[in-house]
Amino acid sequence: MDYQMIHTCIRVMDLEKSEKFYQQAFGFTISRKKDFPEYKFTLSYMSAPGSPFELELTYNYDQQQPYELGNGYSHLAVGVKDLEGSHTRHQELGLNPKPLKGLAGGAPKFYFVEDPDGYLVEVVRV
Amino acid sequence: MDYQMIHTCIRVMDLEKSEKFYQQAFGFTISRKKDFPEYKFTLSYMSAPGSPFELELTYNYDQQQPYELGNGYSHLAVGVKDLEGSHTRHQELGLNPKPLKGLAGGAPKFYFVEDPDGYLVEVVRV
């Protein structure tokens, strides 16, 4: 039986703000968006051009408090060729990316940036 | 600047148990695995055959308590053609899949199954 990973889903407090963040930071576009008033939620699916994998954003009408992010889920990773250029661009956009890092004393290979709800996105050199 | 989603990362309590779950339930294989004793963690990357997107499992040596999953992160979704066959197979494997569901009175289109740490995986008909 053939399985493929097709999306990852996070709950967000402000759908438009999150959509704008992922569009601005990573060039993702909204591939599908559907409102389910009977369940009191809206689903927005975003993806990178040419890639089938989607980020699903769930907006629950009645959520009042910020979501508890816990310490289990870690991050979504996004690959880019020009890591330093991306870091500079994210700084210029005012997204406060964390410093460039490498593991075990190696050359810089990644950095993290927080989305509007505080979820970490790892930007990785590919 | 061109960005692609490349992996999603969760922290797990028992790496071999999680690897076995994702292998058995979804046919994912370990594409890379690396131990970082200096940081006291091991990273295991799993993927579906033929797909570049990976699930990163992080095992922290010193984690004593189960991770707090919170209510922000929702799930990873996995697509399969034969949804009913997959549901039966997951039942037979003793994975206790939740009932098949459709939204808004529609035909069954998905179900959820929990991984060993309690993270939800949505199995979606594609």
gemmi code that builds the backbone of each chain (N, CA, C; Angstrom):
import gemmi

chains = {
    "A": [
        ("MET", (0.852, -1.189, 0.000), (0.000, 0.000, 0.000), (0.892, 1.245, 0.000)),
        ("ASP", (0.548, 2.175, -0.870), (1.439, 3.300, -1.128), (0.972, 4.575, -0.403)),
        ("TYR", (1.797, 5.078, 0.499), (1.475, 6.290, 1.269), (2.467, 7.403, 0.926)),
        ("GLN", (1.964, 8.621, 0.885), (2.815, 9.793, 0.683), (2.470, 10.842, 1.727)),
        ("MET", (3.448, 11.584, 2.214), (3.138, 12.713, 3.100), (2.566, 13.828, 2.235)),
        ("ILE", (1.414, 14.363, 2.612), (0.775, 15.375, 1.761), (0.624, 16.749, 2.432)),
        ("HIS", (0.478, 16.785, 3.737), (0.481, 18.094, 4.389), (0.811, 17.988, 5.872)),
        ("THR", (1.124, 19.138, 6.471), (1.279, 19.232, 7.919), (0.366, 20.369, 8.359)),
        ("CYS", (-0.246, 20.221, 9.522), (-1.304, 21.161, 9.932), (-1.030, 21.801, 11.288)),
        ("ILE", (-1.149, 23.118, 11.314), (-1.036, 23.862, 12.570), (-2.270, 24.756, 12.731)),
        ("ARG", (-2.612, 25.017, 13.983), (-3.745, 25.901, 14.280), (-3.206, 27.316, 14.507)),
        ("VAL", (-3.891, 28.285, 13.920), (-3.404, 29.678, 14.000), (-4.504, 30.616, 14.514)),
        ("MET", (-4.068, 31.700, 15.143), (-5.000, 32.655, 15.748), (-5.561, 33.662, 14.742)),
        ("ASP", (-4.758, 34.007, 13.728), (-5.146, 35.054, 12.776), (-4.754, 34.549, 11.385)),
        ("LEU", (-5.752, 34.058, 10.663), (-5.476, 33.374, 9.397), (-4.787, 34.285, 8.389)),
        ("GLU", (-5.296, 35.501, 8.238), (-4.703, 36.394, 7.234), (-3.259, 36.751, 7.572)),
        ("LYS", (-3.020, 36.923, 8.862), (-1.656, 37.249, 9.291), (-0.695, 36.091, 8.977)),
        ("SER", (-1.146, 34.865, 9.236), (-0.300, 33.703, 8.965), (-0.108, 33.505, 7.465)),
        ("GLU", (-1.191, 33.660, 6.711), (-1.072, 33.528, 5.247), (-0.067, 34.549, 4.713)),
        ("LYS", (-0.158, 35.757, 5.224), (0.746, 36.804, 4.760), (2.204, 36.474, 5.127)),
        ("PHE", (2.380, 35.953, 6.353), (3.739, 35.585, 6.779), (4.343, 34.537, 5.843)),
        ("TYR", (3.615, 33.452, 5.590), (4.188, 32.367, 4.784), (4.348, 32.785, 3.323)),
        ("GLN", (3.504, 33.721, 2.889), (3.644, 34.220, 1.524), (4.896, 35.096, 1.422)),
        ("GLN", (5.012, 36.014, 2.369), (6.108, 36.973, 2.345), (7.462, 36.309, 2.631)),
        ("ALA", (7.477, 35.457, 3.643), (8.742, 34.856, 4.073), (9.242, 33.796, 3.095)),
        ("PHE", (8.310, 32.995, 2.543), (8.748, 31.820, 1.771), (8.123, 31.698, 0.378)),
        ("GLY", (7.306, 32.682, 0.000), (6.708, 32.635, -1.331), (5.621, 31.592, -1.504)),
        ("PHE", (5.089, 31.056, -0.382), (4.006, 30.084, -0.502), (2.743, 30.803, -0.992)),
        ("THR", (1.944, 30.097, -1.761), (0.672, 30.653, -2.204), (-0.459, 29.770, -1.680)),
        ("ILE", (-1.653, 30.352, -1.611), (-2.822, 29.601, -1.138), (-3.322, 28.718, -2.278)),
        ("SER", (-3.229, 27.411, -2.076), (-3.673, 26.514, -3.145), (-5.164, 26.204, -3.013)),
        ("ARG", (-5.671, 26.145, -1.791), (-7.093, 25.905, -1.544), (-7.448, 26.568, -0.236)),
        ("LYS", (-8.710, 26.997, -0.126), (-9.160, 27.594, 1.128), (-10.635, 27.281, 1.257)),
        ("LYS", (-11.040, 26.769, 2.414), (-12.438, 26.400, 2.550), (-12.939, 26.713, 3.954)),
        ("ASP", (-14.096, 27.313, 3.993), (-14.732, 27.656, 5.260), (-15.776, 26.593, 5.600)),
        ("PHE", (-15.790, 26.163, 6.859), (-16.778, 25.182, 7.314), (-17.550, 25.786, 8.477)),
        ("PRO", (-18.554, 26.651, 8.185), (-19.276, 27.322, 9.281), (-19.931, 26.320, 10.234)),
        ("GLU", (-20.353, 25.164, 9.701), (-21.011, 24.167, 10.572), (-20.054, 23.596, 11.612)),
        ("TYR", (-18.756, 23.647, 11.346), (-17.761, 23.197, 12.324), (-17.027, 24.377, 12.963)),
        ("LYS", (-17.377, 25.567, 12.513), (-16.737, 26.783, 13.032), (-15.228, 26.814, 12.812)),
        ("PHE", (-14.805, 26.380, 11.633), (-13.393, 26.569, 11.298), (-13.196, 26.835, 9.815)),
        ("THR", (-12.053, 27.413, 9.501), (-11.639, 27.656, 8.113), (-10.299, 26.976, 7.905)),
        ("LEU", (-10.149, 26.309, 6.769), (-8.885, 25.654, 6.431), (-8.258, 26.363, 5.241)),
        ("SER", (-6.998, 26.693, 5.366), (-6.273, 27.322, 4.259), (-5.021, 26.495, 3.979)),
        ("TYR", (-4.884, 26.071, 2.722), (-3.736, 25.233, 2.341), (-2.765, 26.065, 1.535)),
        ("MET", (-1.508, 26.054, 1.952), (-0.487, 26.835, 1.249), (0.607, 25.903, 0.749)),
        ("SER", (1.222, 26.291, -0.373), (2.308, 25.455, -0.895), (3.318, 26.296, -1.656)),
        ("ALA", (4.498, 25.708, -1.810), (5.537, 26.336, -2.617), (5.229, 26.025, -4.076)),
        ("PRO", (5.462, 26.986, -4.963), (5.188, 26.745, -6.381), (5.867, 25.457, -6.861)),
        ("GLY", (5.102, 24.605, -7.533), (5.670, 23.386, -8.104), (5.812, 22.222, -7.155)),
        ("SER", (5.404, 22.409, -5.891), (5.536, 21.313, -4.930), (4.158, 20.849, -4.475)),
        ("PRO", (3.939, 19.527, -4.378), (2.618, 19.041, -3.975), (2.377, 19.104, -2.461)),
        ("PHE", (3.452, 19.195, -1.673), (3.280, 19.172, -0.223), (2.700, 20.503, 0.259)),
        ("GLU", (1.708, 20.422, 1.161), (1.030, 21.634, 1.623), (1.179, 21.870, 3.136)),
        ("LEU", (1.115, 23.120, 3.494), (0.992, 23.530, 4.885), (-0.478, 23.875, 5.099)),
        ("GLU", (-1.134, 23.150, 5.999), (-2.551, 23.431, 6.277), (-2.635, 24.322, 7.509)),
        ("LEU", (-3.292, 25.462, 7.356), (-3.530, 26.371, 8.477), (-4.987, 26.213, 8.889)),
        ("THR", (-5.205, 25.911, 10.161), (-6.574, 25.792, 10.668), (-6.897, 27.006, 11.524)),
        ("TYR", (-8.002, 27.668, 11.184), (-8.474, 28.789, 11.992), (-9.803, 28.396, 12.645)),
        ("ASN", (-9.812, 28.303, 13.968), (-11.040, 27.994, 14.710), (-11.688, 29.298, 15.165)),
        ("TYR", (-12.956, 29.501, 14.767), (-13.654, 30.759, 15.076), (-13.582, 31.125, 16.566)),
        ("ASP", (-13.749, 30.102, 17.421), (-13.968, 30.393, 18.838), (-12.701, 30.395, 19.699)),
        ("GLN", (-11.547, 30.229, 19.082), (-10.319, 30.208, 19.879), (-10.034, 31.596, 20.444)),
        ("GLN", (-9.975, 31.691, 21.768), (-9.755, 32.991, 22.421), (-8.309, 33.150, 22.883)),
        ("GLN", (-7.771, 32.069, 23.429), (-6.422, 32.113, 23.999), (-5.392, 31.656, 22.971)),
        ("PRO", (-4.187, 32.208, 23.030), (-3.121, 31.678, 22.164), (-2.997, 30.163, 22.355)),
        ("TYR", (-2.696, 29.468, 21.302), (-2.529, 28.017, 21.409), (-1.320, 27.685, 22.269)),
        ("GLU", (-1.423, 26.551, 22.982), (-0.275, 26.053, 23.753), (0.595, 25.237, 22.802)),
        ("LEU", (1.805, 25.728, 22.558), (2.654, 25.049, 21.570), (3.332, 23.808, 22.138)),
        ("GLY", (3.392, 23.702, 23.476), (4.014, 22.524, 24.084), (5.490, 22.402, 23.740)),
        ("ASN", (6.034, 21.182, 23.929), (7.449, 20.979, 23.582), (7.644, 19.697, 22.766)),
        ("GLY", (6.549, 19.213, 22.158), (6.634, 17.985, 21.363), (6.911, 18.281, 19.896)),
        ("TYR", (6.008, 19.045, 19.307), (6.219, 19.450, 17.917), (7.410, 20.395, 17.880)),
        ("SER", (8.283, 20.188, 16.903), (9.475, 21.032, 16.854), (9.367, 22.108, 15.774)),
        ("HIS", (9.306, 21.732, 14.507), (9.308, 22.752, 13.453), (8.989, 22.169, 12.083)),
        ("LEU", (8.694, 23.070, 11.172), (8.638, 22.786, 9.738), (9.953, 23.295, 9.164)),
        ("ALA", (10.532, 22.559, 8.234), (11.781, 23.028, 7.609), (11.546, 23.372, 6.151)),
        ("VAL", (12.206, 24.425, 5.742), (12.089, 24.967, 4.403), (13.506, 25.076, 3.837)),
        ("GLY", (13.711, 24.550, 2.657), (15.040, 24.581, 2.056), (15.205, 25.754, 1.102)),
        ("VAL", (16.415, 26.307, 1.075), (16.713, 27.408, 0.155), (18.200, 27.300, -0.231)),
        ("LYS", (18.526, 27.698, -1.447), (19.933, 27.597, -1.873), (20.790, 28.691, -1.240)),
        ("ASP", (20.313, 29.916, -1.312), (21.097, 31.050, -0.814), (20.702, 31.363, 0.631)),
        ("LEU", (21.315, 30.617, 1.550), (20.941, 30.741, 2.963), (21.229, 32.140, 3.503)),
        ("GLU", (22.414, 32.660, 3.208), (22.783, 33.982, 3.720), (21.865, 35.063, 3.137)),
        ("GLY", (21.571, 34.965, 1.839), (20.676, 35.927, 1.201), (19.285, 35.883, 1.809)),
        ("SER", (18.835, 34.683, 2.124), (17.522, 34.512, 2.740), (17.506, 35.138, 4.138)),
        ("HIS", (18.594, 34.923, 4.881), (18.690, 35.475, 6.230), (18.633, 37.005, 6.183)),
        ("THR", (19.382, 37.589, 5.252), (19.371, 39.050, 5.096), (17.973, 39.539, 4.713)),
        ("ARG", (17.350, 38.844, 3.778), (16.009, 39.226, 3.342), (15.015, 39.167, 4.511)),
        ("HIS", (15.111, 38.106, 5.321), (14.204, 37.984, 6.468), (14.459, 39.064, 7.514)),
        ("GLN", (15.722, 39.469, 7.634), (16.024, 40.594, 8.533), (15.387, 41.873, 7.999)),
        ("GLU", (15.552, 42.094, 6.702), (15.017, 43.312, 6.085), (13.488, 43.365, 6.147)),
        ("LEU", (12.874, 42.182, 6.138), (11.406, 42.130, 6.242), (10.939, 42.320, 7.685)),
        ("GLY", (11.881, 42.416, 8.612), (11.527, 42.601, 10.024), (11.021, 41.328, 10.682)),
        ("LEU", (11.450, 40.169, 10.168), (10.959, 38.898, 10.715), (11.847, 38.357, 11.842)),
        ("ASN", (12.883, 39.109, 12.190), (13.764, 38.731, 13.306), (14.262, 37.287, 13.263)),
        ("PRO", (14.894, 36.890, 12.153), (15.431, 35.530, 12.114), (16.506, 35.349, 13.177)),
        ("LYS", (16.600, 34.149, 13.744), (17.664, 33.870, 14.713), (18.985, 33.723, 13.945)),
        ("PRO", (20.115, 33.745, 14.672), (21.409, 33.715, 13.967), (21.614, 32.446, 13.132)),
        ("LEU", (22.391, 32.584, 12.092), (22.813, 31.443, 11.283), (23.588, 30.467, 12.159)),
        ("LYS", (23.347, 29.160, 11.938), (24.020, 28.159, 12.765), (24.508, 26.973, 11.943)),
        ("GLY", (25.530, 26.314, 12.478), (25.972, 25.038, 11.941), (26.080, 24.085, 13.110)),
        ("LEU", (25.988, 22.799, 12.865), (26.115, 21.851, 13.969), (27.556, 21.387, 14.093)),
        ("ALA", (27.964, 21.110, 15.336), (29.274, 20.521, 15.599), (30.405, 21.323, 14.968)),
        ("GLY", (30.315, 22.645, 15.086), (31.397, 23.497, 14.608), (31.469, 23.656, 13.105)),
        ("GLY", (30.500, 23.124, 12.400), (30.513, 23.194, 10.937), (30.080, 24.573, 10.435)),
        ("ALA", (30.168, 24.763, 9.131), (29.754, 26.024, 8.495), (28.250, 26.230, 8.689)),
        ("PRO", (27.800, 27.507, 8.639), (26.375, 27.796, 8.792), (25.538, 26.982, 7.812)),
        ("LYS", (24.511, 26.335, 8.350), (23.690, 25.489, 7.485), (22.202, 25.772, 7.652)),
        ("PHE", (21.837, 26.478, 8.714), (20.414, 26.717, 8.962), (20.214, 27.878, 9.911)),
        ("TYR", (18.984, 28.351, 9.987), (18.576, 29.288, 11.033), (17.079, 29.116, 11.243)),
        ("PHE", (16.600, 29.665, 12.341), (15.172, 29.558, 12.634), (14.517, 30.927, 12.561)),
        ("VAL", (13.229, 30.908, 12.216), (12.438, 32.128, 12.250), (11.068, 31.731, 12.810)),
        ("GLU", (10.452, 32.618, 13.590), (9.156, 32.310, 14.200), (8.015, 32.850, 13.357)),
        ("ASP", (6.961, 32.051, 13.233), (5.773, 32.551, 12.530), (4.913, 33.347, 13.533)),
        ("PRO", (3.790, 33.943, 13.094), (3.039, 34.830, 14.001), (2.530, 34.165, 15.281)),
        ("ASP", (2.333, 32.834, 15.276), (1.887, 32.138, 16.483), (3.052, 31.601, 17.311)),
        ("GLY", (4.268, 31.801, 16.833), (5.424, 31.316, 17.575), (5.939, 29.965, 17.118)),
        ("TYR", (5.301, 29.361, 16.096), (5.835, 28.103, 15.553), (7.172, 28.395, 14.890)),
        ("LEU", (8.140, 27.517, 15.118), (9.449, 27.694, 14.497), (9.468, 27.141, 13.083)),
        ("VAL", (10.097, 27.889, 12.198), (10.387, 27.391, 10.854), (11.900, 27.372, 10.713)),
        ("GLU", (12.437, 26.216, 10.336), (13.879, 26.096, 10.117), (14.154, 26.344, 8.634)),
        ("VAL", (15.044, 27.269, 8.368), (15.455, 27.530, 6.987), (16.801, 26.837, 6.803)),
        ("VAL", (16.860, 25.917, 5.863), (18.018, 25.035, 5.692), (18.648, 25.249, 4.322)),
        ("ARG", (19.966, 25.270, 4.264), (20.654, 25.349, 2.972), (20.487, 24.019, 2.239)),
        ("VAL", (20.065, 24.089, 0.991), (19.935, 22.838, 0.213), (20.782, 22.930, -1.056)),
    ],
    "B": [
        ("MET", (13.452, 34.385, -4.637), (14.160, 33.325, -3.906), (13.255, 32.099, -3.781)),
        ("ASP", (13.814, 30.936, -4.043), (13.007, 29.731, -4.165), (13.075, 28.862, -2.899)),
        ("TYR", (11.935, 28.677, -2.243), (11.861, 27.874, -1.021), (10.993, 26.637, -1.251)),
        ("GLN", (11.382, 25.537, -0.650), (10.581, 24.315, -0.689), (10.432, 23.769, 0.722)),
        ("MET", (9.278, 23.190, 1.043), (9.151, 22.504, 2.327), (9.921, 21.188, 2.227)),
        ("ILE", (10.796, 20.927, 3.190), (11.623, 19.720, 3.072), (11.424, 18.707, 4.205)),
        ("HIS", (11.063, 19.172, 5.386), (10.720, 18.193, 6.429), (9.876, 18.824, 7.527)),
        ("THR", (9.277, 17.967, 8.337), (8.594, 18.413, 9.552), (9.192, 17.599, 10.691)),
        ("CYS", (9.316, 18.216, 11.862), (10.079, 17.585, 12.948), (9.269, 17.482, 14.237)),
        ("ILE", (9.259, 16.275, 14.808), (8.638, 16.049, 16.113), (9.650, 15.380, 17.040)),
        ("ARG", (9.475, 15.621, 18.334), (10.357, 15.005, 19.323), (9.676, 13.742, 19.863)),
        ("VAL", (10.446, 12.686, 19.981), (9.865, 11.402, 20.389), (10.612, 10.812, 21.580)),
        ("MET", (9.897, 10.006, 22.356), (10.462, 9.431, 23.582), (11.271, 8.165, 23.316)),
        ("ASP", (10.887, 7.404, 22.293), (11.521, 6.111, 22.017), (11.717, 6.032, 20.506)),
        ("LEU", (12.940, 6.292, 20.069), (13.206, 6.430, 18.632), (12.883, 5.159, 17.857)),
        ("GLU", (13.306, 4.014, 18.390), (13.074, 2.763, 17.645), (11.588, 2.444, 17.532)),
        ("LYS", (10.863, 2.761, 18.590), (9.419, 2.514, 18.578), (8.738, 3.394, 17.517)),
        ("SER", (9.147, 4.663, 17.443), (8.558, 5.573, 16.463), (8.955, 5.173, 15.044)),
        ("GLU", (10.220, 4.831, 14.854), (10.668, 4.392, 13.528), (9.863, 3.172, 13.090)),
        ("LYS", (9.659, 2.255, 14.014), (8.913, 1.034, 13.686), (7.467, 1.376, 13.333)),
        ("PHE", (6.861, 2.302, 14.089), (5.486, 2.707, 13.816), (5.359, 3.286, 12.402)),
        ("TYR", (6.202, 4.248, 12.057), (6.059, 4.907, 10.745), (6.434, 3.951, 9.601)),
        ("GLN", (7.302, 2.992, 9.905), (7.641, 2.002, 8.881), (6.451, 1.064, 8.650)),
        ("GLN", (5.925, 0.569, 9.766), (4.849, -0.421, 9.693), (3.543, 0.202, 9.184)),
        ("ALA", (3.210, 1.371, 9.715), (1.924, 1.993, 9.380), (1.912, 2.569, 7.971)),
        ("PHE", (3.030, 3.172, 7.545), (3.013, 3.944, 6.288), (4.124, 3.582, 5.297)),
        ("GLY", (4.936, 2.596, 5.649), (5.987, 2.175, 4.723), (7.136, 3.151, 4.591)),
        ("PHE", (7.241, 4.092, 5.538), (8.371, 5.024, 5.476), (9.661, 4.273, 5.808)),
        ("THR", (10.744, 4.713, 5.178), (12.041, 4.122, 5.492), (12.965, 5.215, 6.027)),
        ("ILE", (14.001, 4.781, 6.728), (14.963, 5.741, 7.292), (15.917, 6.170, 6.174)),
        ("SER", (15.855, 7.451, 5.839), (16.731, 7.916, 4.755), (18.089, 8.361, 5.300)),
        ("ARG", (18.099, 8.912, 6.515), (19.344, 9.333, 7.163), (19.148, 9.243, 8.648)),
        ("LYS", (20.227, 8.968, 9.367), (20.139, 8.923, 10.830), (21.479, 9.382, 11.369)),
        ("LYS", (21.452, 10.311, 12.310), (22.728, 10.822, 12.808), (22.647, 11.110, 14.301)),
        ("ASP", (23.666, 10.666, 14.980), (23.744, 10.867, 16.422), (24.663, 12.052, 16.705)),
        ("PHE", (24.248, 12.926, 17.627), (25.057, 14.083, 18.014), (25.288, 14.019, 19.526)),
        ("PRO", (26.238, 13.190, 19.962), (26.456, 13.036, 21.407), (26.783, 14.367, 22.087)),
        ("GLU", (27.446, 15.278, 21.339), (27.813, 16.564, 21.946), (26.591, 17.411, 22.274)),
        ("TYR", (25.495, 17.163, 21.585), (24.240, 17.875, 21.880), (23.233, 16.962, 22.603)),
        ("LYS", (23.629, 15.714, 22.786), (22.764, 14.722, 23.448), (21.452, 14.500, 22.708)),
        ("PHE", (21.521, 14.439, 21.394), (20.325, 14.032, 20.650), (20.680, 13.221, 19.414)),
        ("THR", (19.692, 12.477, 18.942), (19.816, 11.699, 17.712), (18.704, 12.146, 16.778)),
        ("LEU", (19.043, 12.319, 15.503), (18.037, 12.699, 14.506), (17.856, 11.543, 13.524)),
        ("SER", (16.611, 11.191, 13.283), (16.318, 10.146, 12.308), (15.335, 10.716, 11.298)),
        ("TYR", (15.702, 10.629, 10.017), (14.852, 11.169, 8.947), (14.193, 10.019, 8.214)),
        ("MET", (12.860, 10.091, 8.104), (12.123, 9.023, 7.411), (11.360, 9.611, 6.230)),
        ("SER", (11.182, 8.801, 5.198), (10.443, 9.295, 4.037), (9.734, 8.159, 3.327)),
        ("ALA", (8.743, 8.549, 2.535), (8.030, 7.584, 1.696), (8.879, 7.351, 0.457)),
        ("PRO", (8.919, 6.115, -0.044), (9.720, 5.827, -1.224), (9.377, 6.785, -2.374)),
        ("GLY", (10.375, 7.379, -2.961), (10.163, 8.242, -4.124), (9.782, 9.670, -3.810)),
        ("SER", (9.658, 10.001, -2.507), (9.271, 11.367, -2.147), (10.416, 12.067, -1.430)),
        ("PRO", (10.683, 13.339, -1.765), (11.792, 14.032, -1.108), (11.449, 14.547, 0.296)),
        ("PHE", (10.154, 14.706, 0.599), (9.774, 15.280, 1.894), (10.041, 14.271, 3.010)),
        ("GLU", (10.619, 14.765, 4.124), (10.976, 13.858, 5.217), (10.267, 14.197, 6.534)),
        ("LEU", (10.087, 13.171, 7.330), (9.655, 13.330, 8.717), (10.915, 13.203, 9.562)),
        ("GLU", (11.243, 14.250, 10.316), (12.423, 14.206, 11.182), (11.978, 13.854, 12.592)),
        ("LEU", (12.552, 12.796, 13.126), (12.285, 12.402, 14.507), (13.495, 12.805, 15.344)),
        ("THR", (13.244, 13.584, 16.393), (14.333, 13.996, 17.283), (14.228, 13.216, 18.585)),
        ("TYR", (15.309, 12.557, 18.955), (15.367, 11.868, 20.238), (16.385, 12.582, 21.129)),
        ("ASN", (15.901, 13.154, 22.227), (16.773, 13.808, 23.203), (17.109, 12.829, 24.320)),
        ("TYR", (18.416, 12.599, 24.522), (18.850, 11.599, 25.519), (18.197, 11.813, 26.885)),
        ("ASP", (18.110, 13.088, 27.296), (17.765, 13.365, 28.691), (16.285, 13.592, 28.950)),
        ("GLN", (15.448, 13.431, 27.938), (14.014, 13.666, 28.152), (13.438, 12.571, 29.057)),
        ("GLN", (12.877, 12.982, 30.195), (12.341, 12.001, 31.146), (10.823, 11.918, 31.066)),
        ("GLN", (10.195, 13.087, 30.909), (8.733, 13.159, 30.918), (8.205, 13.122, 29.489)),
        ("PRO", (7.004, 12.544, 29.301), (6.394, 12.619, 27.969), (6.321, 14.070, 27.520)),
        ("TYR", (6.494, 14.308, 26.236), (6.414, 15.670, 25.712), (4.990, 16.215, 25.864)),
        ("GLU", (4.905, 17.530, 26.096), (3.587, 18.183, 26.123), (3.218, 18.514, 24.682)),
        ("LEU", (2.138, 17.908, 24.211), (1.777, 18.085, 22.802), (1.032, 19.390, 22.565)),
        ("GLY", (0.476, 19.987, 23.618), (-0.227, 21.262, 23.463), (-1.455, 21.117, 22.583)),
        ("ASN", (-1.948, 22.260, 22.091), (-3.108, 22.222, 21.191), (-2.886, 23.088, 19.944)),
        ("GLY", (-1.613, 23.388, 19.664), (-1.301, 24.218, 18.499), (-1.026, 23.374, 17.263)),
        ("TYR", (-0.035, 22.506, 17.382), (0.259, 21.601, 16.275), (-0.892, 20.618, 16.155)),
        ("SER", (-1.333, 20.375, 14.925), (-2.465, 19.489, 14.745), (-2.050, 18.092, 14.282)),
        ("HIS", (-1.491, 17.976, 13.092), (-1.185, 16.631, 12.577), (-0.329, 16.678, 11.323)),
        ("LEU", (0.225, 15.528, 11.005), (0.835, 15.263, 9.700), (-0.203, 14.469, 8.912)),
        ("ALA", (-0.354, 14.782, 7.628), (-1.303, 14.012, 6.812), (-0.570, 13.169, 5.787)),
        ("VAL", (-1.112, 11.979, 5.608), (-0.532, 10.987, 4.706), (-1.635, 10.580, 3.734)),
        ("GLY", (-1.360, 10.610, 2.461), (-2.367, 10.251, 1.465), (-2.245, 8.800, 1.030)),
        ("VAL", (-3.401, 8.182, 0.774), (-3.420, 6.798, 0.282), (-4.629, 6.634, -0.639)),
        ("LYS", (-4.521, 5.793, -1.628), (-5.652, 5.609, -2.549), (-6.762, 4.778, -1.920)),
        ("ASP", (-6.383, 3.640, -1.362), (-7.386, 2.723, -0.804), (-7.576, 3.027, 0.686)),
        ("LEU", (-8.432, 4.005, 0.967), (-8.616, 4.452, 2.353), (-9.189, 3.341, 3.235)),
        ("GLU", (-10.218, 2.650, 2.729), (-10.846, 1.588, 3.529), (-9.861, 0.438, 3.770)),
        ("GLY", (-9.109, 0.085, 2.744), (-8.114, -0.987, 2.897), (-7.048, -0.607, 3.911)),
        ("SER", (-6.658, 0.663, 3.898), (-5.661, 1.145, 4.851), (-6.219, 1.095, 6.272)),
        ("HIS", (-7.482, 1.487, 6.419), (-8.118, 1.471, 7.738), (-8.155, 0.048, 8.290)),
        ("THR", (-8.543, -0.894, 7.446), (-8.587, -2.304, 7.860), (-7.190, -2.794, 8.241)),
        ("ARG", (-6.215, -2.441, 7.421), (-4.844, -2.869, 7.688), (-4.339, -2.304, 9.019)),
        ("HIS", (-4.668, -1.025, 9.279), (-4.241, -0.417, 10.547), (-4.957, -1.053, 11.743)),
        ("GLN", (-6.210, -1.463, 11.532), (-6.912, -2.198, 12.599), (-6.215, -3.525, 12.867)),
        ("GLU", (-5.897, -4.232, 11.788), (-5.262, -5.547, 11.921), (-3.877, -5.454, 12.565)),
        ("LEU", (-3.212, -4.321, 12.339), (-1.884, -4.116, 12.956), (-2.009, -3.710, 14.428)),
        ("GLY", (-3.250, -3.521, 14.902), (-3.446, -3.139, 16.299), (-3.141, -1.679, 16.563)),
        ("LEU", (-3.244, -0.835, 15.539), (-2.900, 0.578, 15.706), (-4.099, 1.434, 16.126)),
        ("ASN", (-5.240, 0.807, 16.324), (-6.442, 1.505, 16.790), (-6.776, 2.782, 16.022)),
        ("PRO", (-6.911, 2.678, 14.704), (-7.305, 3.878, 13.952), (-8.680, 4.352, 14.395)),
        ("LYS", (-8.886, 5.671, 14.386), (-10.201, 6.213, 14.713), (-11.131, 5.959, 13.524)),
        ("PRO", (-12.452, 6.123, 13.709), (-13.391, 5.794, 12.624), (-13.172, 6.635, 11.366)),
        ("LEU", (-13.507, 6.071, 10.240), (-13.500, 6.784, 8.963), (-14.468, 7.949, 9.053)),
        ("LYS", (-14.078, 9.094, 8.477), (-14.934, 10.282, 8.551), (-14.987, 11.034, 7.221)),
        ("GLY", (-16.076, 11.763, 7.044), (-16.176, 12.708, 5.942), (-16.641, 14.015, 6.540)),
        ("LEU", (-16.373, 15.109, 5.884), (-16.831, 16.395, 6.424), (-18.190, 16.761, 5.825)),
        ("ALA", (-18.999, 17.448, 6.613), (-20.268, 17.998, 6.122), (-21.135, 16.926, 5.453)),
        ("GLY", (-21.208, 15.753, 6.099), (-22.102, 14.714, 5.602), (-21.621, 14.012, 4.342)),
        ("GLY", (-20.404, 14.298, 3.915), (-19.866, 13.681, 2.707), (-19.392, 12.251, 2.952)),
        ("ALA", (-18.989, 11.599, 1.891), (-18.474, 10.229, 1.983), (-17.174, 10.218, 2.785)),
        ("PRO", (-16.842, 9.055, 3.382), (-15.600, 8.963, 4.160), (-14.407, 9.399, 3.342)),
        ("LYS", (-13.602, 10.250, 3.939), (-12.450, 10.765, 3.193), (-11.155, 10.704, 3.987)),
        ("PHE", (-11.284, 10.472, 5.293), (-10.065, 10.447, 6.119), (-10.327, 9.746, 7.441)),
        ("TYR", (-9.259, 9.421, 8.136), (-9.327, 8.983, 9.532), (-8.007, 9.334, 10.194)),
        ("PHE", (-8.003, 9.285, 11.510), (-6.784, 9.599, 12.252), (-6.248, 8.358, 12.953)),
        ("VAL", (-4.955, 8.340, 13.126), (-4.319, 7.289, 13.916), (-3.226, 7.968, 14.747)),
        ("GLU", (-3.036, 7.496, 15.977), (-2.022, 8.110, 16.853), (-0.703, 7.367, 16.765)),
        ("ASP", (0.384, 8.137, 16.762), (1.700, 7.498, 16.801), (2.062, 7.211, 18.264)),
        ("PRO", (3.209, 6.586, 18.533), (3.512, 6.165, 19.917), (3.543, 7.305, 20.944)),
        ("ASP", (3.823, 8.536, 20.504), (3.837, 9.667, 21.440), (2.499, 10.393, 21.508)),
        ("GLY", (1.541, 9.934, 20.728), (0.228, 10.580, 20.742), (0.029, 11.624, 19.657)),
        ("TYR", (1.040, 11.843, 18.801), (0.855, 12.762, 17.665), (-0.159, 12.131, 16.713)),
        ("LEU", (-1.076, 12.962, 16.217), (-2.071, 12.458, 15.277), (-1.516, 12.429, 13.855)),
        ("VAL", (-1.825, 11.360, 13.156), (-1.548, 11.302, 11.719), (-2.904, 11.151, 11.027)),
        ("GLU", (-3.174, 12.031, 10.081), (-4.410, 11.950, 9.309), (-4.128, 11.141, 8.047)),
        ("VAL", (-4.938, 10.125, 7.831), (-4.811, 9.337, 6.609), (-5.935, 9.808, 5.686)),
        ("VAL", (-5.559, 10.304, 4.513), (-6.504, 10.970, 3.597), (-6.598, 10.201, 2.284)),
        ("ARG", (-7.803, 10.054, 1.765), (-7.956, 9.441, 0.447), (-7.438, 10.406, -0.619)),
        ("VAL", (-6.591, 9.920, -1.506), (-6.075, 10.775, -2.578), (-6.402, 10.153, -3.931)),
    ],
}
model = gemmi.Model(1)
for chain_id, residues in chains.items():
    chain = gemmi.Chain(chain_id)
    for i, (resn, *xyz) in enumerate(residues, 1):
        res = gemmi.Residue()
        res.name, res.seqid = resn, gemmi.SeqId(i, " ")
        for name, pos in zip(("N", "CA", "C"), xyz):
            atom = gemmi.Atom()
            atom.name, atom.element = name, gemmi.Element(name[0])
            atom.pos, atom.b_iso = gemmi.Position(*pos), 0.0
            res.add_atom(atom)
        chain.add_residue(res)
    model.add_chain(chain)
structure = gemmi.Structure()
structure.add_model(model)
structure.setup_entities()
